[in-house]
Amino acid sequence: MRTTIRIDEALYRRAKSRAAETGRTVSDIIEDAVREALRPDLRRAEEPPPLPTFGAGGVLPGVDLSNNAALRDLMDEGVSLDAMR
């Protein structure tokens, strides 16, 4: 089917570049993008399986899971896990 759409110029340039890189047409690239956008997301329909837990749960004292830098520093200290218990 032939149709006319309005598309952001930068987005069109990216699609055109991808088409050239892959030896396909811009129409092919756009069709694939539309197919992907309309594909049913099966992951949403399923509940993820529960993650296994071990021990009493929780984190070690002084560990803040919301602070990536502090976690990295703690892991880089070289202290064994047994010493932290």
DAGIPE-V375271 format. One record per residue. RES is the residue in one letter. OMEGA is omega in radians with two decimals (none if undefined). Layout:
BEGIN
res | omega
RES | OMEGA
RES | OMEGA
END
This chain:
BEGIN
res | omega
M | 3.12
R | 3.13
T | 3.10
T | 3.08
I | 3.01
R | -3.09
I | 3.11
D | -3.05
E | 3.14
A | 3.11
L | 3.11
Y | 3.13
R | 3.11
R | 3.10
A | 3.14
K | 3.11
S | 3.12
R | 3.12
A | 3.14
A | -3.14
E | -3.04
T | 3.13
G | -3.14
R | 3.10
T | 3.07
V | 3.10
S | 3.11
D | -3.13
I | -3.13
I | 3.10
E | 3.12
D | 3.14
A | 3.12
V | 3.09
R | -3.13
E | -3.13
A | -3.10
L | -3.13
R | 3.10
P | 3.13
D | -3.09
L | -3.13
R | -3.14
R | -3.05
A | -3.08
E | 3.02
E | 3.11
P | 3.12
P | 3.13
P | 3.11
L | 3.12
P | 3.07
T | -3.11
F | 3.10
G | -3.06
A | -3.14
G | -3.13
G | -3.13
V | 3.11
L | 3.12
P | 3.11
G | -3.13
V | 3.12
D | -3.07
L | -3.13
S | -3.11
N | -3.08
N | -3.10
A | 3.13
A | 3.09
L | 3.13
R | 3.12
D | -3.14
L | -3.14
M | -3.12
D | -3.13
E | 3.14
G | 3.12
V | -3.13
S | 3.13
L | 3.13
D | -3.14
A | -3.12
M | -3.10
R | none
END
